[in-house]
Amino acid sequence: MNPEDQQAVDAIRATFDRVVSEGLRAESVEGASDAEIDAMAAAQGVDRVPTAVREVLRRIGVKNGLWLGGTALGVHKIGEKQKRNALATLAQLGENPFAAAGEMLVLTEHQGYTYDVVDGADLDKADPPVWVISEGEYAKVFWPSVSSWFEGNAPSVAEYRSRLRVMRQLGKKRMPLWAADIRVD
């Protein structure tokens, strides 16, 4: 593995390990296989996946748990339809700042109006920038890299743990679904 690829993998793993050490139950997320990742990319008409994207999907590509909760992410939720929708949303903006929009890789879809994507021109980079396409608003780079996107979207485990402690102190018997994803010592 070349140094850029290794740096991307290390950054993703460090973020994941930190969040787990803060109290996220590792079993609350599920990673995808390389074959599943390749199939997701192929469904989008893409023949390569950046190292950092692949590593993210190896961690949370099947079940993302609290990571980007409420957002479609992963090998079973993102495919041809989401790519088509992202391109249509981009076309409606009347601008196309991408170097290779047709070859973009869609990472997430949020309620059908916002998409996190990697420009097709950046697919050979180990840790490329992540763009956001938002209906009626913009298409711009939001994160300088996939690893910073992953870090920036990491769940705030301390906040969840604090909320759980308060709920327990108040004697709540019924806990939110996400409570099972957090360790409270």
Phi, psi and omega per residue, in radians:
M1 nan 2.332 -3.127
N2 -1.303 2.878 -3.065
P3 -1.029 -0.669 3.134
E4 -1.145 -0.737 3.111
D5 -1.104 -0.780 -3.130
Q6 -1.114 -0.694 3.111
Q7 -1.092 -0.731 3.115
A8 -1.112 -0.819 3.120
V9 -1.061 -0.798 -3.137
D10 -1.062 -0.711 -3.132
A11 -1.138 -0.754 3.128
I12 -1.131 -0.807 -3.132
R13 -1.104 -0.697 3.139
A14 -1.104 -0.746 3.100
T15 -1.100 -0.827 -3.129
F16 -1.054 -0.846 -3.125
D17 -1.081 -0.660 3.125
R18 -1.110 -0.792 -3.113
V19 -1.139 -0.688 3.081
V20 -1.133 -0.720 3.136
S21 -1.151 -0.433 3.113
E22 -1.393 -0.193 3.065
G23 2.258 0.021 3.045
L24 -1.277 2.282 3.073
R25 -1.278 2.096 -3.099
A26 -1.000 -0.563 -3.117
E27 -1.299 -0.095 3.112
S28 -1.380 -0.160 3.071
V29 -2.144 2.806 3.127
E30 -2.507 2.286 -3.127
G31 -1.543 2.788 -3.141
A32 -1.701 2.741 3.052
S33 -1.429 2.843 3.086
D34 -1.059 -0.636 3.111
A35 -1.107 -0.719 3.106
E36 -1.158 -0.692 3.119
I37 -1.126 -0.778 3.120
D38 -1.104 -0.650 3.115
A39 -1.161 -0.687 3.095
M40 -1.081 -0.787 3.126
A41 -1.120 -0.757 -3.140
A42 -1.086 -0.649 3.101
A43 -1.085 -0.439 3.105
Q44 -1.639 0.057 -3.141
G45 1.337 0.439 -3.104
V46 -1.982 2.371 -3.087
D47 -1.857 0.085 3.099
R48 -2.587 2.615 -3.090
V49 -2.237 2.184 3.119
P50 -0.994 2.584 -3.113
T51 -0.932 -0.786 -3.102
A52 -1.149 -0.693 3.101
V53 -1.103 -0.798 3.136
R54 -1.023 -0.743 -3.115
E55 -1.182 -0.687 3.067
V56 -1.037 -0.837 -3.101
L57 -1.192 -0.478 3.034
R58 -1.165 -0.423 3.141
R59 -1.581 -0.807 -2.994
I60 -2.372 0.463 -3.021
G61 -1.408 -0.216 3.084
V62 -1.855 -0.800 3.138
K63 -2.378 1.996 -3.046
N64 -1.608 -0.147 3.092
G65 0.955 -2.227 -3.114
L66 -1.394 -0.197 3.117
W67 -1.282 2.023 -3.106
L68 0.973 0.757 3.119
G69 -0.966 2.446 -3.139
G70 1.393 0.104 -3.117
T71 -2.117 2.356 3.079
A72 -1.226 2.125 -3.128
L73 -2.566 2.494 2.974
G74 1.935 3.045 -2.967
V75 -1.197 -0.388 -3.128
H76 -1.766 -0.072 -3.082
K77 -2.060 -0.282 -3.099
I78 -2.099 2.219 -3.130
G79 -2.827 -2.526 -3.072
E80 -1.037 -0.769 -3.105
K81 -1.074 -0.794 -3.116
Q82 -1.169 -0.629 3.076
K83 -1.118 -0.813 3.120
R84 -1.031 -0.767 3.133
N85 -1.145 -0.702 3.120
A86 -1.114 -0.744 3.114
L87 -1.148 -0.670 3.097
A88 -1.151 -0.702 3.100
T89 -1.107 -0.731 3.089
L90 -1.084 -0.776 -3.128
A91 -1.083 -0.623 3.139
Q92 -1.169 -0.409 3.136
L93 -1.255 -0.369 3.140
G94 1.347 0.145 3.096
E95 -2.393 2.664 3.103
N96 -2.463 1.600 -3.129
P97 -1.415 0.003 -3.100
F98 -1.399 2.574 3.052
A99 -1.370 -0.575 -3.121
A100 -2.545 1.216 -3.075
A101 -1.064 -0.698 -3.110
G102 -1.082 -0.429 -3.139
E103 -1.769 0.175 -3.117
M104 -1.049 2.725 3.058
L105 -1.964 2.061 3.129
V106 -1.453 2.236 3.129
L107 -1.681 -0.752 -3.099
T108 -2.482 2.784 2.976
E109 -2.324 2.220 3.119
H110 -1.969 1.879 3.069
Q111 0.900 0.514 3.032
G112 1.288 0.191 3.135
Y113 -2.327 -0.162 3.109
T114 -2.336 2.374 -3.084
Y115 -2.300 2.375 2.968
D116 -1.730 2.223 -3.030
V117 -2.463 2.828 2.982
V118 -1.999 2.232 3.101
D119 -1.027 2.387 3.119
G120 -0.981 -0.508 3.125
A121 -1.218 -0.272 -3.097
D122 -1.827 0.114 -3.054
L123 -1.164 -0.329 3.109
D124 -1.521 -0.093 3.093
K125 -1.408 2.536 3.137
A126 -1.149 -0.719 -3.040
D127 -2.416 1.238 -3.002
P128 -1.283 2.878 3.050
P129 -1.113 2.675 3.065
V130 -1.957 2.187 3.110
W131 -1.660 2.720 2.962
V132 -2.102 2.239 3.008
I133 -1.903 2.082 -3.102
S134 -2.147 2.175 -3.071
E135 -0.893 2.195 3.080
G136 1.236 0.109 -3.067
E137 -2.156 -1.161 -2.999
Y138 -2.904 2.923 2.924
A139 -2.383 1.917 -3.105
K140 -2.684 2.824 3.079
V141 -1.249 2.184 3.110
F142 -1.822 -0.553 -3.126
W143 -2.253 2.422 -3.120
P144 -1.250 -0.227 -3.110
S145 -2.779 2.798 3.060
V146 -1.105 -0.682 -3.128
S147 -1.128 -0.627 3.082
S148 -1.269 -0.577 3.042
W149 -1.091 -0.803 3.129
F150 -1.077 -0.786 3.097
E151 -1.105 -0.784 -3.098
G152 -1.169 -0.375 3.124
N153 -1.834 0.170 3.101
A154 -1.134 2.451 3.127
P155 -1.154 2.544 3.088
S156 -1.466 1.508 -3.062
V157 -1.083 -0.667 3.127
A158 -1.037 -0.703 3.122
E159 -1.148 -0.784 3.106
Y160 -1.073 -0.758 -3.139
R161 -1.092 -0.714 3.117
S162 -1.089 -0.774 3.122
R163 -1.083 -0.707 3.122
L164 -1.131 -0.728 3.119
R165 -1.052 -0.759 3.124
V166 -1.099 -0.782 3.131
M167 -1.036 -0.720 3.118
R168 -1.179 -0.728 3.112
Q169 -1.089 -0.584 3.125
L170 -1.407 -0.060 3.100
G171 1.367 0.357 3.122
K172 -1.086 2.302 3.133
K173 -1.626 -0.556 -3.120
R174 -1.749 2.051 -3.110
M175 -1.755 2.682 3.083
P176 -1.134 2.765 -3.126
L177 -0.997 -0.636 -3.096
W178 -1.194 -0.246 -3.106
A179 -1.027 -0.591 3.134
A180 -1.176 -0.293 -3.114
D181 -1.517 -0.115 -3.025
I182 -2.084 2.353 3.003
R183 -1.504 2.273 3.044
V184 -2.121 2.011 -3.104
D185 -1.520 nan nan
